[in-house]
Amino acid sequence: MSDTSNYYGDVVNVNGGEKVVGINHGTVLHNDGTAQDAELQAAVTDLTRLLEELRPELTPDQARTVADALPELTPDRAALRERGMILASVSQIAATVGEVGRPVMEALGRLLALLG
């Protein structure tokens, strides 16, 4: 019999610890419990900026829809997944304005890819 141990992946030994919650693999947990990361934050910031730039090209109704959507764009994965209709509305508006809406469509694609 050998005393050799082979470990593959994470190994955690806890001896009498308190409030042990597991392994943090780089995700930042904020006090409100929502996991946020820099890539998602950047995607939301980029989309918000592009939508602001697109607003002068929109009809009043389209601009109102975008204005209503902007506060809903937060770097919170769960919230964004629940707000799929808002993202779909923004996507439809960007598609209808043609080439000028393409950067918004691309930013939406990047954001949706992050949401998985």
Z-matrix of the N, CA and C atoms (Angstrom, degrees):
N
C 1 1.437
C 2 1.520 1 108.10
N 3 1.312 2 116.12 1 141.97
C 4 1.455 3 121.90 2 -177.06
C 5 1.519 4 110.26 3 -106.21
N 6 1.360 5 116.24 4 149.42
C 7 1.461 6 121.53 5 174.97
C 8 1.526 7 111.15 6 -91.03
N 9 1.304 8 118.37 7 5.89
C 10 1.448 9 122.89 8 -177.36
C 11 1.526 10 110.44 9 -76.98
N 12 1.329 11 115.99 10 133.50
C 13 1.468 12 121.69 11 175.42
C 14 1.513 13 108.41 12 -115.49
N 15 1.287 14 115.35 13 135.70
C 16 1.458 15 120.91 14 176.07
C 17 1.517 16 108.22 15 -112.49
N 18 1.330 17 115.74 16 126.84
C 19 1.455 18 121.26 17 178.91
C 20 1.525 19 108.98 18 -118.09
N 21 1.306 20 115.36 19 131.49
C 22 1.456 21 121.31 20 178.52
C 23 1.530 22 107.60 21 -122.97
N 24 1.314 23 117.56 22 112.64
C 25 1.457 24 121.27 23 -177.90
C 26 1.513 25 111.33 24 96.48
N 27 1.302 26 116.16 25 -157.76
C 28 1.455 27 122.06 26 -175.41
C 29 1.522 28 111.30 27 -74.54
N 30 1.313 29 115.32 28 139.23
C 31 1.453 30 122.05 29 175.28
C 32 1.517 31 107.01 30 -130.09
N 33 1.325 32 115.42 31 128.43
C 34 1.457 33 120.18 32 -179.99
C 35 1.513 34 108.28 33 -129.83
N 36 1.318 35 115.73 34 129.23
C 37 1.450 36 121.79 35 173.35
C 38 1.523 37 107.50 36 -118.15
N 39 1.329 38 116.79 37 122.78
C 40 1.458 39 121.04 38 179.62
C 41 1.514 40 107.02 39 -120.07
N 42 1.309 41 115.09 40 122.42
C 43 1.451 42 120.37 41 179.04
C 44 1.525 43 109.23 42 -118.63
N 45 1.330 44 117.00 43 97.51
C 46 1.456 45 121.49 44 176.83
C 47 1.517 46 115.12 45 70.38
N 48 1.312 47 119.03 46 26.22
C 49 1.460 48 121.26 47 -179.38
C 50 1.522 49 112.03 48 -76.98
N 51 1.319 50 115.65 49 163.60
C 52 1.453 51 121.73 50 176.40
C 53 1.514 52 109.34 51 -121.10
N 54 1.313 53 116.25 52 143.98
C 55 1.454 54 122.72 53 177.38
C 56 1.529 55 112.49 54 53.44
N 57 1.300 56 116.76 55 42.99
C 58 1.457 57 122.14 56 178.32
C 59 1.528 58 107.22 57 -77.94
N 60 1.330 59 116.37 58 123.46
C 61 1.458 60 120.16 59 -176.03
C 62 1.525 61 113.42 60 -112.94
N 63 1.281 62 119.15 61 -2.82
C 64 1.450 63 120.27 62 178.23
C 65 1.508 64 112.91 63 118.53
N 66 1.330 65 115.13 64 -159.68
C 67 1.453 66 122.09 65 -175.36
C 68 1.517 67 109.30 66 -102.54
N 69 1.301 68 117.48 67 131.90
C 70 1.458 69 122.36 68 175.15
C 71 1.522 70 107.27 69 -95.34
N 72 1.324 71 116.20 70 116.22
C 73 1.459 72 121.33 71 -179.35
C 74 1.522 73 112.10 72 -98.37
N 75 1.315 74 116.51 73 29.95
C 76 1.445 75 120.38 74 175.79
C 77 1.517 76 114.45 75 104.87
N 78 1.317 77 118.91 76 -4.63
C 79 1.455 78 121.82 77 177.87
C 80 1.515 79 108.24 78 -78.57
N 81 1.305 80 115.69 79 133.83
C 82 1.451 81 120.05 80 179.21
C 83 1.514 82 108.48 81 -91.78
N 84 1.328 83 116.99 82 123.41
C 85 1.446 84 121.45 83 175.96
C 86 1.507 85 108.15 84 -102.17
N 87 1.316 86 115.83 85 123.60
C 88 1.447 87 120.99 86 179.52
C 89 1.520 88 109.34 87 -89.36
N 90 1.305 89 117.51 88 168.01
C 91 1.451 90 121.99 89 -176.72
C 92 1.520 91 113.22 90 -56.99
N 93 1.320 92 118.08 91 -27.83
C 94 1.464 93 120.48 92 -179.91
C 95 1.525 94 111.63 93 -83.31
N 96 1.344 95 118.43 94 -0.69
C 97 1.456 96 122.43 95 175.35
C 98 1.509 97 115.16 96 85.76
N 99 1.311 98 119.11 97 1.22
C 100 1.461 99 120.20 98 179.78
C 101 1.518 100 109.75 99 -89.09
N 102 1.307 101 115.17 100 134.01
C 103 1.458 102 120.13 101 178.22
C 104 1.525 103 108.69 102 -84.71
N 105 1.299 104 115.66 103 128.01
C 106 1.455 105 120.23 104 179.90
C 107 1.520 106 108.05 105 -131.44
N 108 1.287 107 116.55 106 149.59
C 109 1.453 108 119.38 107 175.31
C 110 1.522 109 109.91 108 -136.04
N 111 1.283 110 114.73 109 162.25
C 112 1.469 111 121.15 110 -174.30
C 113 1.528 112 111.93 111 -63.37
N 114 1.315 113 117.40 112 -35.74
C 115 1.462 114 120.32 113 -178.17
C 116 1.526 115 111.31 114 -66.88
N 117 1.319 116 116.92 115 -42.29
C 118 1.453 117 120.69 116 177.65
C 119 1.523 118 110.49 117 -66.73
N 120 1.318 119 116.84 118 -42.15
C 121 1.466 120 121.22 119 177.80
C 122 1.528 121 110.43 120 -58.88
N 123 1.330 122 116.36 121 -44.28
C 124 1.465 123 120.53 122 -179.73
C 125 1.528 124 111.09 123 -64.80
N 126 1.334 125 117.34 124 -39.46
C 127 1.466 126 120.68 125 -179.69
C 128 1.527 127 111.01 126 -65.80
N 129 1.320 128 116.96 127 -41.65
C 130 1.470 129 120.68 128 178.77
C 131 1.530 130 110.17 129 -67.11
N 132 1.330 131 117.25 130 -42.90
C 133 1.459 132 121.21 131 178.69
C 134 1.525 133 110.76 132 -61.62
N 135 1.320 134 117.11 133 -43.56
C 136 1.460 135 121.93 134 179.76
C 137 1.531 136 110.51 135 -63.46
N 138 1.320 137 117.35 136 -46.48
C 139 1.457 138 121.07 137 179.74
C 140 1.528 139 110.68 138 -62.18
N 141 1.312 140 117.22 139 -43.28
C 142 1.466 141 121.10 140 179.61
C 143 1.526 142 110.86 141 -60.76
N 144 1.331 143 116.67 142 -44.64
C 145 1.469 144 121.13 143 179.40
C 146 1.525 145 110.73 144 -62.21
N 147 1.320 146 116.62 145 -45.17
C 148 1.465 147 120.84 146 -179.20
C 149 1.533 148 111.71 147 -64.97
N 150 1.312 149 116.80 148 -37.57
C 151 1.462 150 119.52 149 177.36
C 152 1.525 151 111.51 150 -66.40
N 153 1.321 152 116.25 151 -38.65
C 154 1.478 153 119.66 152 176.58
C 155 1.533 154 110.35 153 -62.19
N 156 1.324 155 116.60 154 -40.64
C 157 1.464 156 120.82 155 179.26
C 158 1.523 157 111.85 156 -69.22
N 159 1.321 158 117.52 157 -28.66
C 160 1.455 159 122.21 158 -178.01
C 161 1.530 160 112.53 159 -79.22
N 162 1.311 161 118.10 160 -25.45
C 163 1.473 162 121.84 161 -172.99
C 164 1.531 163 114.40 162 -52.60
N 165 1.336 164 120.92 163 -39.94
C 166 1.473 165 118.55 164 179.16
C 167 1.530 166 113.68 165 -63.08
N 168 1.317 167 117.87 166 -19.94
C 169 1.469 168 122.36 167 -178.87
C 170 1.528 169 112.36 168 -87.24
N 171 1.315 170 118.11 169 -4.07
C 172 1.457 171 122.29 170 -171.83
C 173 1.522 172 112.50 171 -98.48
N 174 1.323 173 114.32 172 158.46
C 175 1.469 174 119.53 173 171.72
C 176 1.532 175 107.50 174 -69.95
N 177 1.315 176 117.62 175 163.41
C 178 1.469 177 118.94 176 178.41
C 179 1.533 178 113.64 177 -56.76
N 180 1.324 179 117.90 178 -40.26
C 181 1.469 180 120.11 179 178.24
C 182 1.532 181 111.70 180 -65.89
N 183 1.329 182 116.47 181 -42.51
C 184 1.468 183 120.38 182 178.13
C 185 1.529 184 109.94 183 -63.73
N 186 1.322 185 116.62 184 -43.91
C 187 1.467 186 120.59 185 -179.73
C 188 1.523 187 110.47 186 -62.24
N 189 1.318 188 117.82 187 -37.16
C 190 1.466 189 121.68 188 178.70
C 191 1.536 190 110.00 189 -66.69
N 192 1.318 191 116.83 190 -41.96
C 193 1.471 192 120.60 191 177.81
C 194 1.521 193 110.50 192 -61.08
N 195 1.334 194 116.50 193 -44.31
C 196 1.474 195 120.38 194 178.25
C 197 1.526 196 110.09 195 -64.27
N 198 1.322 197 117.63 196 -42.98
C 199 1.471 198 121.07 197 179.42
C 200 1.524 199 110.50 198 -60.63
N 201 1.324 200 117.21 199 -39.10
C 202 1.467 201 120.84 200 177.78
C 203 1.524 202 112.04 201 -69.46
N 204 1.335 203 116.88 202 -30.40
C 205 1.469 204 121.11 203 -178.07
C 206 1.520 205 112.78 204 -77.72
N 207 1.323 206 117.35 205 -31.75
C 208 1.466 207 120.60 206 -173.42
C 209 1.525 208 113.98 207 -54.39
N 210 1.328 209 120.45 208 -45.66
C 211 1.467 210 118.95 209 179.80
C 212 1.533 211 113.62 210 -66.70
N 213 1.330 212 116.55 211 -19.29
C 214 1.466 213 120.98 212 -179.31
C 215 1.532 214 112.65 213 -82.05
N 216 1.330 215 116.53 214 -11.97
C 217 1.466 216 120.82 215 -178.59
C 218 1.529 217 108.83 216 -86.40
N 219 1.317 218 114.66 217 96.23
C 220 1.454 219 121.23 218 -179.53
C 221 1.521 220 109.22 219 -121.09
N 222 1.323 221 118.25 220 153.41
C 223 1.468 222 120.11 221 179.40
C 224 1.527 223 112.08 222 -79.80
N 225 1.303 224 116.45 223 51.69
C 226 1.462 225 123.33 224 179.51
C 227 1.527 226 107.10 225 -122.74
N 228 1.327 227 116.44 226 110.87
C 229 1.468 228 121.19 227 -175.14
C 230 1.531 229 112.68 228 -55.38
N 231 1.315 230 116.53 229 -48.58
C 232 1.465 231 119.89 230 -177.17
C 233 1.526 232 110.85 231 -62.59
N 234 1.317 233 117.06 232 -44.23
C 235 1.463 234 120.64 233 -179.72
C 236 1.521 235 110.85 234 -63.63
N 237 1.322 236 117.54 235 -42.88
C 238 1.462 237 120.42 236 -179.77
C 239 1.526 238 111.45 237 -65.92
N 240 1.323 239 116.87 238 -36.55
C 241 1.467 240 118.99 239 177.75
C 242 1.526 241 110.63 240 -64.33
N 243 1.336 242 117.15 241 -36.07
C 244 1.459 243 121.40 242 178.64
C 245 1.528 244 111.61 243 -72.63
N 246 1.314 245 117.13 244 -21.29
C 247 1.465 246 121.83 245 -176.39
C 248 1.525 247 112.05 246 -99.66
N 249 1.288 248 116.18 247 35.86
C 250 1.451 249 121.55 248 -178.12
C 251 1.514 250 114.00 249 -59.46
N 252 1.330 251 117.29 250 -34.70
C 253 1.463 252 120.39 251 179.78
C 254 1.530 253 110.48 252 -66.19
N 255 1.308 254 117.08 253 -35.27
C 256 1.466 255 120.40 254 178.10
C 257 1.519 256 109.64 255 -65.95
N 258 1.326 257 116.14 256 -45.17
C 259 1.465 258 120.06 257 178.61
C 260 1.527 259 110.18 258 -63.66
N 261 1.328 260 117.45 259 -38.00
C 262 1.456 261 120.54 260 178.82
C 263 1.533 262 110.87 261 -65.73
N 264 1.330 263 117.23 262 -39.62
C 265 1.471 264 120.37 263 178.58
C 266 1.522 265 110.96 264 -63.33
N 267 1.329 266 115.82 265 -44.07
C 268 1.465 267 120.66 266 179.28
C 269 1.524 268 109.94 267 -63.94
N 270 1.315 269 116.37 268 -40.50
C 271 1.461 270 121.08 269 178.88
C 272 1.524 271 110.96 270 -62.68
N 273 1.319 272 116.60 271 -43.37
C 274 1.464 273 120.69 272 -179.93
C 275 1.525 274 111.00 273 -63.68
N 276 1.321 275 116.65 274 -41.73
C 277 1.470 276 120.14 275 178.66
C 278 1.520 277 110.22 276 -63.10
N 279 1.344 278 116.57 277 -46.02
C 280 1.468 279 120.46 278 -179.36
C 281 1.525 280 110.84 279 -61.60
N 282 1.319 281 116.79 280 -37.19
C 283 1.468 282 120.57 281 -179.87
C 284 1.524 283 111.48 282 -69.00
N 285 1.317 284 117.73 283 -34.71
C 286 1.461 285 119.86 284 -176.07
C 287 1.519 286 113.27 285 -74.99
N 288 1.332 287 118.26 286 -20.65
C 289 1.467 288 119.28 287 -178.38
C 290 1.522 289 112.18 288 -90.41
N 291 1.318 290 116.45 289 2.33
C 292 1.459 291 120.32 290 173.44
C 293 1.514 292 114.97 291 78.25
N 294 1.314 293 114.78 292 -142.28
C 295 1.473 294 122.06 293 -172.98
C 296 1.529 295 112.28 294 -58.64
N 297 1.322 296 117.18 295 -35.41
C 298 1.460 297 120.20 296 -179.01
C 299 1.536 298 111.26 297 -65.78
N 300 1.327 299 117.31 298 -22.66
C 301 1.460 300 121.41 299 178.79
C 302 1.515 301 114.34 300 -91.14
N 303 1.332 302 116.42 301 -4.16
C 304 1.473 303 119.33 302 -177.15
C 305 1.524 304 113.86 303 -59.39
N 306 1.342 305 120.48 304 -42.88
C 307 1.473 306 118.52 305 178.04
C 308 1.536 307 113.13 306 -59.19
N 309 1.329 308 116.45 307 -34.35
C 310 1.464 309 120.14 308 176.82
C 311 1.523 310 109.93 309 -66.89
N 312 1.331 311 116.66 310 -43.25
C 313 1.467 312 120.60 311 178.25
C 314 1.531 313 110.97 312 -60.22
N 315 1.323 314 116.71 313 -42.11
C 316 1.464 315 120.71 314 178.85
C 317 1.528 316 110.90 315 -65.41
N 318 1.338 317 116.99 316 -41.94
C 319 1.463 318 120.71 317 178.45
C 320 1.530 319 110.81 318 -64.60
N 321 1.324 320 116.70 319 -39.50
C 322 1.463 321 120.17 320 175.70
C 323 1.523 322 111.24 321 -62.47
N 324 1.315 323 116.35 322 -40.87
C 325 1.463 324 120.39 323 177.17
C 326 1.511 325 112.63 324 -59.66
N 327 1.349 326 115.90 325 -43.43
C 328 1.471 327 119.61 326 178.07
C 329 1.526 328 110.77 327 -64.05
N 330 1.328 329 116.68 328 -41.97
C 331 1.461 330 120.86 329 -179.47
C 332 1.532 331 110.41 330 -65.22
N 333 1.317 332 116.99 331 -45.57
C 334 1.460 333 119.90 332 179.71
C 335 1.521 334 111.79 333 -63.74
N 336 1.319 335 117.20 334 -34.75
C 337 1.468 336 120.31 335 176.82
C 338 1.526 337 110.46 336 -63.40
N 339 1.320 338 117.08 337 -37.71
C 340 1.466 339 120.47 338 178.00
C 341 1.521 340 112.48 339 -69.31
N 342 1.321 341 116.36 340 -29.79
C 343 1.466 342 120.18 341 -179.36
C 344 1.511 343 111.97 342 -77.99
N 345 1.355 344 115.80 343 -18.77
C 346 1.452 345 121.18 344 176.55
C 347 1.472 346 111.83 345 65.58
